[in-house]
Amino acid sequence: EKGNHRHYMQKEIFEQPLVVAQTLQSYLRSYEQQVALPDMDFSFADVPRITIVACGTSFYAGMVAKYWLEQFARVPVELDIASEFRYRQPVLEAGGLALFISQSGETADTLAALRHARAEGQRIAVVVNVPTSSMAREADLLLPTRAGPEIGVASTKAFTCQLAVLAALAAKVARDKGRLTEAEEREIVGHLSEAPAAMNAALAHDGDIEKMAPLIARARDVLYLGRGPDYPMAMEGALKLKEISYIHAEGYAAGEMKHGPIALIDEHVPVIVIAPSGPLFEKTVSNMQEVQARGGKVVLISDAEGLAAAADDRLLATIEMPKVHPLIVPLTYAIPVQLLAYHVAVAKGTDVDQPRNLAKSVTVE
Ligand code: F6R
């Protein structure tokens, strides 16, 4: 079943262009260049606020979705991890939409949060990979990802498929709220359609990432930095690394470094900087230079333009990504952070598909 791959995780990483294309196919009408969601018995036009709830990697997909929903639809979005949402008496406006994101559809805290939101009069939308799951059954609006069964405990293809669905959802909410013209919707559809090819181009750097993995494998701590939608990608990179390689890793918003974490920096703590060229690039690079000035060893993930602009012989390594539209940056940059965690874990000899202490579906609270 693993085919030519050594691990399920590797197979699932490489499947992503295909399953993201498959998922997009159910949400985009390519002829009309429009976004299409399943039929629903309410309109997003009437939704005053969206509350997103999830755990782990699915939560990071939710973080990216918050940027998109606010940017395109100008709708207020609240975001929480399920185990916190349940116990903090959230204020939920009548008629609000509560959006739950889950690969398994069975995560106990997310499911309990869903039931709580329903009891509080929220409409329930669910982005889920297992169509027969509890969450799928309890949704008012079911938005399936078409990643196929995910076997590796570390979520990879389910995550990028979640991002694909969430981008389509953001465009649809924006259309229904009159915040997006037909032409702008066509543009979004066009950019999303480019994601599978961009992900393929990212996968082509697998060999470079494998070569640099030993540099990271000997670290005890690793930091990941990003800004804007690259911040959740930093969090996701750190989570992937810690769960499969057992190296301590944290993701930070690049601008937060100087408020504390920069004290951790020395030549033994590699810092992975996620910085595609674009409006946020210079700010993030200046945070990167603050790290370098303190002896920090940086791995920069960017496109050719960004790598040229930030060229510096103090860089430990670089990972080159294709130049892509900002909308599909999270889909594209998920690949190098997944591959880095994968190759570091392989270099360390840990059990990539079945990391210690973890279960694929967390059905305890
Ligand atoms: C990380 C990972 C977990 C899950 C989390 C939520 O690689 O797999 O953090 O994302 O347990 O699971 P689902 O999405 O099934 O609700």
Boltz pocket constraint, residues with backbone or C-beta under 6 A from the ligand:
constraints:
  - pocket:
      binder: B
      contacts: [[A, 55], [A, 56], [A, 57], [A, 58], [A, 59], [A, 101], [A, 102], [A, 103], [A, 104], [A, 105], [A, 106], [A, 107], [A, 110], [A, 153], [A, 154], [A, 155], [A, 156], [A, 239], [A, 240], [A, 243], [A, 359], [A, 360], [A, 361], [A, 362]]
      max_distance: 6.0
